[in-house]
Amino acid sequence: MLKILSLLIILSSQLFCQWEIITTNQKRELDEVFFVDSLKGWMVGEKGTILFSKDGGKSWTEQVTDTKADLQTLFFMDNYTGWVAGKKGTILKTTNSGNTWQKIKLEEKASIKSVVFINNKNGWICSKKPSAIYSTIDGGNTWSTQFNDEQIKGLARLQFSDNTHGWCVGDDGTLLKTENGKDWTYMQIETTKDLSALHFVDNNTGFVGGKGGNIFNTTDAGKTWQRQSTYTVDEIEAIIFVNSEVGWAGGDEGQILFTLNGGKKWIMQKTPITHDLKHLFFLDENFGWGCGVSPLVIKTKNGGGIRPELAKQNSDDTETEIVLNQNYPNPFNPDTKISFSIPEKSEVTLKIFDIVGNEIAVLLNKTLDKGKYTVNFSAYELLSGIYLYTLQAGDVKITKKMTLIK
């Protein structure tokens, strides 16, 4: 992935690199992490991996099960009772902190992507192949199908904001909602890209994310959604908020974004990893963990190390830096829009290049006043492929990539 050099240098100078790497002494990829307090937590991953920590993630021990299926999700109600799930319809339950795990059979050989419980009895899972949502009223011992649509490629993430209000996202912009914990309806959102990240703070305020680096926010229970600008270009795989204002998003190449104002502005945090992140978990504004396509784990004790006074300054609605947004739509055929903002009057150029750096087009070359701008780009005469677009305003140059598919 192309690094957005100039902008990230500016932002990185404002951040402390206080995500630390933790080794797990095993070689399998990890999918999800869950802590019940600042010391006690679990992680799951491929080939039946369940890891347990009792010291805040400093050290991890493997818990024994009789499954070799890839485990993709987990949820704990308290220090003792929890569930993990994954491929081949695998569901495991513990009532003793994982010292022993009970295997539960699901009729469907589903690839379970997400599990959530609201108490020790009532819970839900969602799956890919089939694209279904299942519920339980007996602590996971038995499951019944609530939703199944063969037209959907897959469901990816499930969450409940209270006992009855739930949300689920999936491929091709799929967004589902229930208001009674039983019946699921489709909601409209302005994207056809796969959605894989989801977090609702309450019944009204929520965030979803996915491919294209898109993050969407609603404050009216999903009736309307606003697209938020980020500095990533490929995929958001994790979103978590500790309140309606403070949150994090993670994805490709270890990138983590941070907001202090409900996503109006996202700021890049530095991390010591380059592998893709699949999951982030925060207990509060300080303690957080992340895992993904690696046996390594990252942890922070101060919210990722951003100085609070600086973050608040950057969270103001007034633009204080040059911002180049991801083109939309992306991928595109043949038209797309490129938007950006500049904080002061500047000489501005916006150019298109092929992947090896040959200049294809000059979309803009003029002096602009401070403000937000959108430029249309038509690629009728270009072949399918990856292209670069570069914004230069004064001495700052920012480059992002876009994909043309014909």
Number of C-alpha atoms within 10 A of each C-alpha: 10 10 14 18 13 16 19 17 10 12 15 16 10 19 18 15 16 19 23 15 17 16 15 20 12 14 11 19 19 29 27 26 28 23 25 15 15 17 12 16 22 27 27 27 26 18 16 23 23 22 22 24 18 16 12 20 23 14 14 21 14 17 16 14 16 10 14 13 19 23 30 26 27 25 23 24 15 14 15 13 16 23 24 27 29 28 23 18 18 24 26 23 23 17 17 12 19 23 12 14 20 15 18 16 16 17 12 15 16 20 26 32 23 25 26 23 23 15 13 15 12 16 23 24 28 31 27 21 19 20 22 22 25 20 23 18 16 12 18 22 16 14 20 13 16 17 16 16 13 10 8 17 15 24 31 24 27 25 22 24 17 14 14 13 19 22 26 27 27 26 20 17 22 23 22 20 22 16 16 11 19 16 12 19 11 13 15 13 18 11 18 12 21 23 29 26 28 28 24 27 18 15 18 14 18 25 27 30 29 27 23 24 24 24 24 20 22 18 18 12 16 20 11 14 19 14 18 18 20 24 22 25 23 19 25 32 26 25 28 24 25 17 16 17 13 17 24 27 29 29 28 21 17 21 22 25 22 25 21 23 19 21 25 17 19 23 23 23 25 23 21 13 17 12 16 19 29 26 25 25 21 24 16 17 16 14 18 24 27 27 27 25 20 21 17 20 23 22 24 19 18 16 23 26 18 20 13 11 9 11 19 12 12 21 20 13 10 10 17 14 15 23 19 26 21 25 24 17 19 21 19 18 15 17 15 18 16 19 16 18 19 21 16 16 13 16 15 19 18 21 17 22 18 16 14 9 10 11 13 14 14 13 15 14 14 10 13 16 13 14 14 15 12 12 13 12 15 12 15 10 7 14 11 15 13 15 19 20 24 18 23 20 23 15 9 14 18 20 21 22 22 23 17 19 14 13
